[in-house]
Every structure is written in structure tokens, then in C-alpha cells.
Amino acid sequence: MTDAPGASKVVAEPAIILLVLAAALAACRPSPSSSPAPSPPAAAASTPALAAADAPVVLFVGDSLTAGFGLDPDQAFPALIQGKIDAAGLRFRVVNAGVSGETSAGARRRIDWLLAQPVAVLVLETGGNDMLRGQDPAATAENIQAIIDRARREPSPPKILVVGMQAPPNYGADFARRFRSLYPELAKKNGAVLVPFLLDGVAGVPALNQADGIHPTAEGQRMLAETVWKALQPLLAG
């Protein structure tokens, strides 16, 4: 399968790394009965000091990895990407709408509110918590497609960047394959840019993760920013 333009290549993770990832994630996942309450855009958005309030928005929708769980907001990778945008002389304003524990269904419920503001680029990182609950990857794909479809109905539709995750082998080879493939399939179907694995080079590396073994340290978040920036920068410069 051919990745969308600007996408990076998948780097296979050793099985033990993804096994550690699943164990650590399971320890901090929300209960199946809980669902994060949607937040209005004003609660989710913050304007970095260097970004003009009227600059086109780059909207990051995601879970705890995007939110920067356990760190100051300015250490999360979306804030670090704002710094890269400013350094490159590009005029965009990052909005971090990450919510810890959120599923793709939760992101789908919030997307109307989040698109109340014009968005130039939508960076969509969701589905990891679906995987932890053992949700059918087809249902996750349906939710992500619905988010993309909603964004495309905007008068000026945003460019889409799909950020992928991977499932560990203890979920079964078939489940892991189906979950991993849903992201490139959605990117190809929608002509979106793809980041195949957000945690590439970070998952399973103790020095790059907090004590829970899953949420990146400040240095880990810097690596996430580098991974996403490689795919995002051409969208902003084009």
C-alpha cells in the first residue's frame, strides 16, 4: 500500500516493545463505562504567545499523548510544533484539543464544537484507547471517517493529517494487523497525509517515558514533535 504524500515510512517495532506499551496503557485506561465529557473549543484551545490570534488554526485532536499527560502544556508536542512553525516563519496558530482517556467516539462527539472555528489543518490522533478496550477496528475506522467527513463539510475544508498507532501482539495477530492497517487505509481513502506510528522510536524506551511506561517524558514529546513535523511541515508550506 502506498502512503499519502508526505507520509513517513512505517518502522516495525519489536514485539516486546508493543507488549510493554499495552501493559502500561492498560494500567491508566479509563473504565469501560466512563467517557470524557466534551469540552467547548474555548476550554480546549490555548493561543501560544508567538501566534497571532487571527492566524489560521492547526487543530490537534487526540488523547493523552496529544494532551501531554503528566507534563506542562508547553512541553506537549503540539506546543513544540508551534515553536517550529514560528521558527520557520509560517503564520499558523496551534490549538491543542487533546483529552486524556478519550476514544474515537469521544472525538467524534466533540468535532462539531471544535470546528466552530475555521481550521486550516486537522491533525487527528485517536483510537489508542479504542484498542485498549478491544474495540473492533472497523468501529474505530468508522468514527475516524465520520470525523474526516464532518471536517470536509466545512465551507473551507481543512487539510487532514492522520496519526496512527499500533496494537501489541498480545491482542492477537489478526487484531494487531487490522488495527495497524486502519490508519494507512483511511489516509489513502481520503487523500490525507499519514504518520504511521506516533510513538516511533519512543515506545518501550524507558528514558523517553514517564514512570507509567507509556506517556512520554519531555524528551519523548520532543521526538513526537519531530515525527509529526516531518509530515505536517509540507502541508503548511504548500
N, C-alpha and C positions, 0 to 999 in steps of 0.2 A: 504494500500500500504506500502511495506517495503522500508525504506530508504536505500541508498547506505551505505556500511561500513564506519564507522567514522562519520556518519551524526548525528547531534543533533536532538532532538525531537522538533516538532512544538509546540510553546506556543501560544495559542489563544490570540489575542489582543481584548480588549473591542471595541465595535463598535465606541464609541465616540473618542477613540484614533486614529483610522484609518480615521475617518471623519476629525479630526483636521489635520492629516497628509496630506490628499488630498487638503484641503483648502490652507494650507501653500505652498504645492508644486505647486499648480496652479498659485500662485502669482509669482513664479520665473521660470516657464517653458518658453522655447523659443517659438516664434511664429511658427505656423504650417509650414510656408514657409521657415523657417530657418533651416539649417543643418550644424553642426560644420564641418569645413574643416579638412580633415585628416591631421595628423601630422606624419612626419617620426619618426622612433624609436629614433633617436638622440634627438629630441625635447621632447619626452615623457619620456625618461629614465633619471634617475639620479642614481649615484652609491654612496650609503652610505659609510661613511669614513671607517667603520669597515669591509666592504665586499670587498674581493679580486675581481679585475676586471675580472678575468678568472673563477670565481665561477659560478656554474650552476645557471640559472636565474629562479626566481619565478616571472612570469608576471601577474600583476593585470590589467585587462581590465574592465573599468567601467565608471560611470558618476560622478557627483559632489560629491557623497558620498565617492567614492574611491579617487577622486582628493583632497579631504579635503577642499572644498569650504569655504572661509572665515577664514582659518587658515594658519599658516606657513606649508610648505610641510612636515616638520619633525613631525608635530602633526597629520597628516593623518594616518589612521590605517595601510596602507601598511608599512610606515616608522616605526611605532611602532612594527610591526611584524618583521621587520629586527632586531630590538633590541632583540626580543625574540629568533630569530634564532641565533644571536651571543651569547646570554646568554646560550643557550642550547648546544653551541659548534658545531653547524651544519654549513656546508660550502655552503651557498647559497647567491645569490645577488638578492635583491628585485628591480624590476623595476615597478614604478607606472605609468601606461599609462591611468589613469583616465582623462576624458574630461567632463567638466560641460555641461549639456544640451544634451548630446549625447543619441541617440536612439540605439536600437539593430541593425537597418540598418546601422547606422554610424559605429558601432563597426565592423560590417561585412565588410564594405568597407575598414577599416583600418587593418584588421587582416593579410593580406599578408605582409604589411610593418613591422608590429610588430613581425612577425615570421621570419624576415630576420636574427635574432639572434637565436641561439639554446635556447630552453626553456625547463626547466625540469618540471615545474608545471604551468599550466594556471589557474588563478583564474578569473572566469567570472561573473561579476556583471553588468547586463544590463537588460533593459526592463521597469524600473520605468517610464521613460519619454514616452515610448510607452503607458503605462497605462493611463497617464495623458492626452494623446491625444485621448483616447478612441479607440486605435487601436485594431483590432481583436487579441485576444491572440494567435490564430493559426498562425498569421503572425509573432508575436514575437517569438513563438516557432520555426518557420521555420528559422528565422535569427540566433537564438542561435544554432540550429542544424547545420546550414551551417558553423558557426564558429568552432564548435567542429569537423565537418567533415574535414575542412581545416587543423586544428591542427593535426588530425590523419594521414594526408598525409605526414607529416614531416618524414624524414629518422629515427629520434628517437622521436616518438610522445610524447608530454608531458602528464603527469597525469593531470586530469581535476577536478577542484572544482567548482561546480555550486552554486552561491549565489543567493538566492531567495528574492523576495519582495512580498508584499500583496497589494490588492486593497481595498479601503474603501467601505462601504456598499452603499453609495450614487451612486455608479456606477451600482448598481443593483446586486441582489444576484447571478444571473447566471454568469454575467461578473466576479464578485469577485471570484466565485468558479473556473471558467475556468482559470483566471489569476493565482490564487494561486497554482493551480494544475499543471501548465505547468512546473514548476521548478522540483518538485519531479519526474514527468513523464520523463523529459529529463535526469535527473540523473540516474534513473533506466534503461532507454533505453540504455544509453551509459556507464553504469558501472562506473559512476562518483560519487565522494563524494558530499554530499549536505549540504549546510547551508540553512535551510528552510526560515529564515527571518533575514536579516542582521540587521534590527533595533529592534530586540527583546530586550525589556527592556529599549529602548531608545525613541522609537516613542511616542509622546504625553506627554513626561516628560519635563516640562519647564526648569528645572535646567540642563538638558542634551542637550538642543538645543539652537541654536542661536536665535536672535530676530525674524527671519523669521519663526520659529516654525518647521523647517524641517531639516536644516543642523546641525549636531551635534556639540557641543562645544568640546574643547579639552578632557574633561572628557567623553563626549559621544563617541568620537572617540576611547578612551581607551577601552570602553565597546565593541565597534565594533571589535576592535583588539582581545579581549578575545573571542568573539563569533566565529570569523573566525579561530583563532589559534587552538581552540579545534578540528576543522575538518582538518586543514592544517598540524599540527604537526605530526600526524601519517603518512601522505604522505611523509614528509621529512625524517622521521626517519626510514621508511620502506625500 
